[in-house]
Amino acid sequence: MSAETREAAPLDGPVATVRRAVLWVPDWPVVAAATEAGLGAEASAAVLHGRGLVAVSAVARAAGVRRGMRRRDAQRVCPDLVVLGYDEGRDAREFEAVAAAAERVVAGVEISRPGLLMIPADGAARFHGSEEALAEALVDAVAEAGGEAQVGAADGLLAAVMAARLSVMVPRGGSADFLSPLPVDSLVHAAMERGRRVESEELAGVLARLGLHTLGQLAALPAGDVLARFGPLGAWARRMALGQDVAPPVLRRAEEDIAVEQAFEDPAERVEQLAWAARDAAERLDEALLAAGVRCGKVRIIASTVEGGRLERVWRTDVVTRSGAFASHMADRVRWQLEGWLSGTADGPTPAPLISLALVAEDVVALGDEQSYLWGGSSGGDAKARRALERLQGLLGIDGVLAVSEQGGRSPRDRVHALAWGQEGEAPRRIEHPWPGHVPDPAPATVLPVPAPVQVLDAGGSPVSVDRRLAISASPTWVRLPADPRDAIARAAHRHPSSGHVGRFEGPVWERARPVDAWAGPWPVSERWWAPDADRRAYMQLALRAPDGEPGMAVLVAFAGGLWRLEALYD
């Protein structure tokens, strides 16, 4: 059966599920941050990431603080609020104590993300007598380690996670009914990887705007319509809403596990010594998976100590074998796990120095379900591109190669969020915010790093102006651009202070004026009107007729301080 057939077959039919018990620690990021800072459970604390709070303690929540609040708003509601920094590595390191406590109750726990453990429920429940007894034993074990946890069980991934958040045991076969009244934004709790969480939040926002407010409403839609409208992400969301798993459980091992191992020349007892080993092992496992044409659902991390001890932990992964993404994802998790072991955050003595590290890919299945990627899918072409970018970054510096994504903003330049290639981070401004006065779509193809001068003229050749009431002095009839408008990008860069060439730009060489075929605007933007650095601009889109034998073009220009500037070019 082809990969396409395996994926398409269960769209409307039932999909077998795994019965899971899930252990969830509420507000884990703020619990871990407060533990590291030495704060007690009675402290009002929150974790800030970007411009908003991502986790809030129960005490702060009782005072009115909520996730997503800005720091200033939260401290106005709760003046005693302690704001702590976000650190995913710290969250994973501190969570090792919880995982070790749970493992004393039942073997085979899997870390899905810091704060969330998954346990196959059937065998563990039989051993303890019932799912309720298993849940009680897990909660007691975590309490003895100094923490608080909630446990639930259900069929299917999302149902099990939500059951833990509500501390209930969902009857077998009852997951769909259990999920039906829950809000559609509950989908984010089934996403175990940062990128999928962001996608899930965006999808939930779209569904709510379309009038689909509950998981039951989403589950009632025809599978084919959801797939056609929202693609694979929508199909995944619908299956989650039905209480299903993404794919049927594998009852037999389809492929052999793939493992990489590394022995250290000298015993390692500091995390700094192991950071490179974590990266190297993750990259070698990534290459081995690509070479074998497979992907994996979880990775077992194994370390051996000089005293003959053996440390193991299993991490689940939502990232497939796309080269670079999987390696970066797993390198972080291996490093965090090693930090947890070597720092002694787990209950018990700090382990002896480590002499070897092994990664074992489990739940291995053949490739075929992955979407296409920018450089050749899973064929390895993206690995070559990644290595080329790494070489460029080595030559130009960490900020010499940037990756861009969209963020909220009013102008095209404000909507670009740039990070050094290989780094992860959320955009500081959210797209879904209203952004009144923003330039309407379509987005321009090229945004100049520094605006270039441009002349907008009326029929008589006089400059066009825009007054404070947005009245235009005359209709734009002619536009005079720099001799090569696309070369304005390079010329403008010479004026940027970071280029080291301030003052070398002598001004543009003007080309012959081009007639304006059509125009739209102006769109006013007034930002920080209360501050000395207030910025007032009026944007216009201009469609320009081309000289004989040349293609036409469209530009975005802005009027401010009595001058026009070329902001962007449209294809």
Phi, psi and omega in degrees: 000134182287163178298324180295321180292320179298323183282323188278333187304315187271017184303317182250342181272168180291147178243128180299149183234165176257133175280120185237146163254136182237132174254124183234131175258112182300141174055041188301316181305320180283330175297313180295317181295318180293323178298314180295325181277355180077023179271148179274173181293341182275357183282143171275111186221156177207156179252127181257130175225119186072235182254000184228163177279134181253346178206142184225136178289161181298322180295317179292324179295323178295334179276357177108002179281138182228154175301144180091346179294149169285156183302315183295317180296318181295319180287337174289323178287320183227091184301334181274006184297131174261118182263123183247154182280156180274133179209101182295327177295319176298318180301316180290320181296314181290334183287346179301326179296320178293316180298320179294323178295317179295326182289342174286343178267317183212140179277158174087023178290147180235131177274116175275318172198159178305124183104353184219122177243144176241142183222126172302122194279328192299303182295318181295321180292322178296320181295319183270353177106328179191166177293325178296319179293322176299314181298318180296318180295321179293316180298318179295320181296318179292323178297320178296331178277002176095016182236178176235141182214158174237145183230138174217169180215145179192171173274131178092155188294301185296319180298321180293319179295315180292327176298320178294320180294336179254359180056053179229157173252108183282129180300152177301135181081000184255012185295318182298316179294323179296319183280335190309313182278355184286150181295153185293336179287359173295343180304329184298335182286347176269355181267122185260355183235147189304314181299317179292328177296317178297316179299320181294320177297317180295317179297318179299322177296318178295315181299319179295321178292335177275359178094009178261099188258345181235159177295328178297321177295322177293317182295334182283347181287148176298137184300318182296322179292320179296317180295318181293324185275321188243357177074197182302327179296320178294320177297320176299314182297320181295320178296320177299318181295332178278357182079023181260172169265167182295324180216158178299147178295144179275116182273345175226158181283114183284327182223158176287146174296148179246133185226148170232147183221149180219124176262140183267140178296319178237142178305137182253130178231005175235146181298325181302327179290338187256354182299315180293325180294321178297314180296315182296317180295319179295319180292321179292323176294320177301313180296322180293321178295317178296317181297326180275352180069040182225170172226170182224154180263341179204160181230130176265125179258125184233131176230142178248144182254166181294339180271006180089005178285163181224123180249133181224146172204144180250131175242133172276157180220136173268355184269127179279190189277025174299125187299139180093307181293312180296316182298315179295317180301311184284328179300318178298315184291324175295316180297316179298319181294318178297321176299318179299318180291311188285335180277352178072027179289335176287153180295128181124177183290153175296131184297157177292165178306149184268145179243348178202158178223135178226143174240129180239120177279125181240171188054049185275127177224164182292151176294165176148336183267353187286148174284166179286148180242173190298323185241061166092030173059223183265015185284346182105353178299326179291334177294320178296318178296319179298317179295323178295318179293324177296321178295318178297319180295324177295327180279321188263347185101167187298327180266009180281342178234118185245146171249137185244151174216168183272143174223177179286153179166172182262320180259159178303325180292321180293335185276001179261124176247116184250135175229153173303135184301133181098343178271153178245144178180148179276146177296140183289339182241127185278139184293324188286353176292157191294320181051063180300139180087005182292152179291128184290161176292160006281156178285144178292156181279328183228123178250124181290137179296328175225127181303144180252151179298149176208152179247125176248119190239155175271188185296333179269001179090008178271150180296140174275142179228163178234123182272182186293340177266012178068023174275132181269134183297328178194162179291135176297124182243325181228150175226130176249116182260165167304155187308321174233098186300328179285336174286349178298333178299310181291321181293321179294328180298331178293341180270351184283132183304327183288346182281342182078010183237033182298131176096350181279342183281116186271000184106160186284155167265113189282140172271174177297142183300139178255139177287149179266121178277323182203155178211158179218146181120194001278155175247115183278145173227123176234111184242141178052046182300339183274351189254160177299331180266033179303146185231118177239126180219160172229122183263148174219145172257132183233128173261120187255138175282141183274150169299165184306129176082002179243151179289151175288174180208162176233143184226159171247123181238158180227139179252123179204137177061028178082005182233151174260142178231141175277116184264318187201164180238138176260147175281000000 
